[in-house]
Amino acid sequence: MGKGYILKVARVTKGMKCNSREVRLYHRVPSSLRKHLGKIVDHGDGWLIMRKIDKHLPKTRDYKKKVSKVYRKFKRYGVKISDIIQSGKPNKANIRVNKKRRVVLIDYANNRKHH
């Protein structure tokens, strides 16, 4: 989209459900968790606009620990996001680092509430 934003448009029903889950999660979690989610600035039927984050997750032990900490934080709140950690390693395709060096999830549609 330019100017630091991306547009996610669903082309199939499953994509629409994923976008809807991201929007719902973003608006329902407390700010202590929301700061780890890509910022959704607008949304509609099957689409959403997020703030773009380009910096990839560094391959350091420190960031691996940060990702695990974020994962546990969501889990304590009752949200399991399956795309954060895969096979014991951070899923770098779905994680970025913002200007504050904070771990941010850019694709968090694969989530579910658990108790």
C-alpha positions as CSV (number, residue, x, y, z in Angstrom):
1,M,0.0,0.0,0.0
2,G,2.9,2.3,0.5
3,K,3.4,4.8,3.4
4,G,4.1,2.0,5.9
5,Y,0.9,0.0,5.6
6,I,-0.1,-3.3,4.1
7,L,-3.5,-4.5,2.8
8,K,-4.5,-8.1,3.5
9,V,-7.4,-9.1,1.2
10,A,-9.1,-12.5,1.5
11,R,-9.7,-14.3,-1.8
12,V,-11.4,-17.4,-0.4
13,T,-13.8,-18.1,2.5
14,K,-11.0,-19.5,4.7
15,G,-9.0,-16.3,4.2
16,M,-12.1,-14.2,5.3
17,K,-12.3,-16.2,8.5
18,C,-8.6,-15.8,9.1
19,N,-8.8,-12.0,8.7
20,S,-11.9,-11.9,10.9
21,R,-10.0,-13.9,13.7
22,E,-7.1,-11.5,13.5
23,V,-9.4,-8.5,13.9
24,R,-11.3,-10.1,16.8
25,L,-8.1,-11.1,18.6
26,Y,-6.5,-7.7,18.1
27,H,-9.5,-5.9,19.6
28,R,-10.1,-8.3,22.5
29,V,-6.7,-8.7,24.1
30,P,-5.4,-6.3,26.7
31,S,-2.8,-3.7,25.7
32,S,0.0,-5.8,27.3
33,L,-0.6,-8.4,24.6
34,R,-1.8,-6.1,21.8
35,K,1.7,-4.5,21.7
36,H,2.9,-7.8,20.3
37,L,0.4,-7.9,17.5
38,G,0.7,-6.2,14.2
39,K,-1.4,-3.0,14.5
40,I,-4.7,-3.2,12.6
41,V,-5.6,0.3,11.5
42,D,-8.8,-0.5,9.5
43,H,-10.8,-3.5,8.5
44,G,-13.9,-4.5,6.6
45,D,-15.6,-7.5,5.1
46,G,-12.7,-9.8,4.1
47,W,-9.9,-7.2,4.3
48,L,-7.7,-5.4,6.8
49,I,-5.0,-2.8,6.8
50,M,-2.0,-3.3,9.1
51,R,1.0,-1.2,9.9
52,K,4.0,-2.6,8.0
53,I,7.0,-3.9,9.9
54,D,10.0,-4.8,7.8
55,K,12.7,-5.9,10.3
56,H,13.0,-9.6,10.5
57,L,13.6,-11.6,13.7
58,P,17.4,-11.7,14.4
59,K,18.8,-15.3,14.8
60,T,20.0,-14.7,18.4
61,R,19.4,-16.6,21.6
62,D,18.0,-13.4,23.1
63,Y,15.3,-13.1,20.5
64,K,14.4,-16.8,20.7
65,K,13.8,-16.2,24.5
66,K,11.7,-13.1,23.7
67,V,9.5,-15.1,21.3
68,S,9.1,-17.9,23.9
69,K,8.1,-15.2,26.5
70,V,5.5,-13.7,24.1
71,Y,4.1,-17.2,23.4
72,R,3.8,-17.9,27.2
73,K,2.2,-14.5,27.8
74,F,-0.6,-15.2,25.3
75,K,-1.0,-18.7,26.6
76,R,-1.5,-17.4,30.2
77,Y,-4.2,-15.1,28.8
78,G,-5.9,-18.2,27.3
79,V,-4.9,-17.6,23.6
80,K,-2.8,-20.2,21.7
81,I,-1.3,-18.9,18.5
82,S,0.0,-21.9,16.7
83,D,2.2,-20.0,14.2
84,I,4.6,-18.4,16.8
85,I,6.7,-21.5,17.5
86,Q,7.0,-24.5,15.2
87,S,9.2,-27.5,15.9
88,G,10.6,-25.7,18.9
89,K,11.9,-22.7,16.9
90,P,10.4,-19.3,16.2
91,N,8.4,-19.1,13.0
92,K,10.2,-16.2,11.4
93,A,7.7,-15.9,8.6
94,N,5.1,-14.6,11.0
95,I,7.3,-12.6,13.4
96,R,9.0,-9.2,13.1
97,V,10.8,-6.8,15.4
98,N,9.4,-3.2,15.7
99,K,11.4,0.0,16.3
100,K,11.3,-0.6,20.0
101,R,13.0,-4.0,19.5
102,R,9.7,-5.7,20.6
103,V,8.7,-9.0,19.1
104,V,5.5,-8.5,17.0
105,L,3.3,-11.1,15.3
106,I,2.3,-10.1,11.8
107,D,0.1,-13.1,11.0
108,Y,-1.9,-14.3,14.0
109,A,-5.0,-15.8,12.3
110,N,-4.2,-19.3,13.6
111,N,-5.3,-18.7,17.1
112,R,-7.8,-20.2,19.4
113,K,-9.1,-19.5,22.9
114,H,-8.4,-22.2,25.5
115,H,-8.8,-22.4,29.2
